Amino acid sequence: MFGKVGKFVGEVRTELHKATWPWDPKERGFKKYKQLSDSTVVVLIATLLLGAYVAFTDFVMLQAIKAVTIGLGGGGGG
């Protein structure tokens, strides 16, 4: 059991050393992660914009459905 785990961890290490990373290994500090932080900001902004679009569309559709159902006599009232 532990032999398999050790082998797996060793293979993962080997593959990670083969990988190319988006930063220069000589850079230090925050500059090293500039591309990562820039991409994170882009993803957050895109998520906020998409969320606002979905919320706005949901609100418009809700109002349209209310207008149609009340307009067809679904407003209750007896």
C-alpha positions in Angstrom: 0.0 0.0 0.0 2.6 2.5 1.1 4.9 1.4 -1.7 2.3 2.4 -4.3 1.8 5.8 -2.7 5.5 6.4 -2.7 5.8 5.4 -6.3 2.9 7.7 -7.2 4.5 10.7 -5.4 7.8 10.0 -7.1 6.1 9.9 -10.5 4.2 13.2 -9.7 7.5 14.9 -8.8 9.1 13.7 -12.0 6.2 15.0 -14.1 6.2 18.4 -12.3 9.9 18.8 -13.0 9.2 18.3 -16.7 6.4 20.9 -16.7 7.0 24.4 -18.0 5.8 27.1 -15.6 4.6 30.5 -16.6 7.2 32.4 -14.7 11.0 32.7 -14.7 12.5 30.6 -12.0 15.1 33.3 -11.3 12.4 35.8 -10.3 11.5 36.2 -6.7 8.6 37.6 -4.7 5.3 38.9 -6.1 6.8 39.5 -9.6 7.2 35.7 -10.0 3.4 35.3 -9.9 2.4 38.4 -12.0 0.9 36.3 -14.8 -1.0 34.3 -12.3 -2.4 37.3 -10.4 -3.3 39.1 -13.7 -5.2 36.0 -14.9 -7.0 35.8 -11.5 -8.1 39.4 -11.8 -9.4 38.7 -15.4 -11.3 35.6 -14.2 -12.8 37.6 -11.2 -14.0 40.4 -13.5 -15.4 38.0 -16.0 -17.3 36.2 -13.2 -18.7 39.4 -11.9 -19.8 40.5 -15.4 -21.4 37.1 -16.1 -23.2 37.1 -12.8 -24.6 40.6 -13.4 -25.7 39.5 -16.8 -27.5 36.4 -15.5 -29.1 38.4 -12.6 -30.3 41.1 -15.0 -31.7 38.5 -17.5 -33.4 36.7 -14.7 -35.0 39.9 -13.5 -36.2 40.8 -17.0 -37.6 37.3 -17.6 -39.4 37.3 -14.2 -41.0 40.7 -15.0 -42.1 39.4 -18.4 -43.6 36.2 -17.0 -45.4 38.3 -14.3 -46.8 40.6 -17.0 -48.0 37.8 -19.1 -49.6 35.8 -16.3 -51.3 38.9 -14.7 -52.3 40.1 -18.2 -54.0 36.7 -18.8 -56.1 36.9 -15.7 -53.8 35.0 -13.4 -53.7 37.8 -10.9 -56.3 36.1 -8.6 -58.9 38.6 -7.5 -61.8 36.1 -7.6 
